[in-house]
């Protein structure tokens, strides 16, 4: 009878390529079961979760919040002992040709629930198009289309140009005419699949009744001190559990071996039983080009958008009298007014933890750049800061006097979910699964928000564990 070994089996070795939120979450889920190494090409962890100081004040210069109604992000923050906060105000403005108008409450990615809610933003003809939408027949939508195609067909192109574009651009830095309805606004896609009136399907507009009612759960949440605390806490937990977390270690290529994978870096090669790729689509496509060409082809076809965020520290008096969280700029309005900014955030008005840092200074975040726009990405910092200050002054209708600034560029930071993206992701996942001992995660898959990235990372970890 053969002797049965009583020696414990060596732990599975997993290399996670990418030290952004997705990679760190995947590593976090694997660390108790596997020998984990995280390889980050840049000199810092966190990906698009990043904070910095401007004028002595700390502020997020990447994603600043997460959907609170999806549990992945808030649950992870609580697990790590990070205090959750919610926006101090949810009101905002949208730029028009002549000034600012309140952003209507209760829209679904800019689609209003009634004509009355957008009175003042649209002309009489466009308002009538919205008002009569329930009267027009709508067959069920069988195939994915662009957001603009569906919304314009139901409530008119003015709603797309004035409301959908700035909101969608704020999330994806893209354009409604090139983004998938199914992938980017699944709530509208579900209505479209059923057919019938869009406005009726969305339900009644928010009431103005002031009668006390049950508290409404906040839509968004942040972390006291900044969302960038999330990857910092993850990295600390990983190191405490023995994971090897390396920065400044770009991966050159991946090679399939008899027992797993060989990961080559500039510093040498690592042997792994499994690999998780948590990098932007262009990088993932390059790394998989030889080993899994079918997956590489799907990733290479995903367009990405780049953007620039500028934080301006200004005297608090410059913002006296202003309310709300910020301003969204529709592309059609920006072009007409000569503005480069797509949005600005009054950070201290929106987040109590930012405003509490100083009584004398305030911080504005100004975002520039959409898909297929490279001017701000390639410009010198001095030009970007000048454009940001000029646009913010024009939008707020007052002269601003910045005393300090910070600039961050997010090259290829946001994947563009083209029509058919959901099917592309299914093909990608099938090709990766067929390769064995390999998984992908990140914003290229199921959503660019923090909860979606956490969900994809946890699925990837489970796949290779």
Order of alpha helices (4+ residues) and beta strands (2+ residues): beta-alpha-beta-beta-beta-beta-alpha-beta-beta-beta-alpha-alpha-alpha-alpha-alpha-alpha-beta-alpha-beta-beta-beta-beta-beta-alpha-alpha-beta-beta-alpha-beta-alpha-alpha-beta-alpha-alpha-beta-alpha-beta-alpha
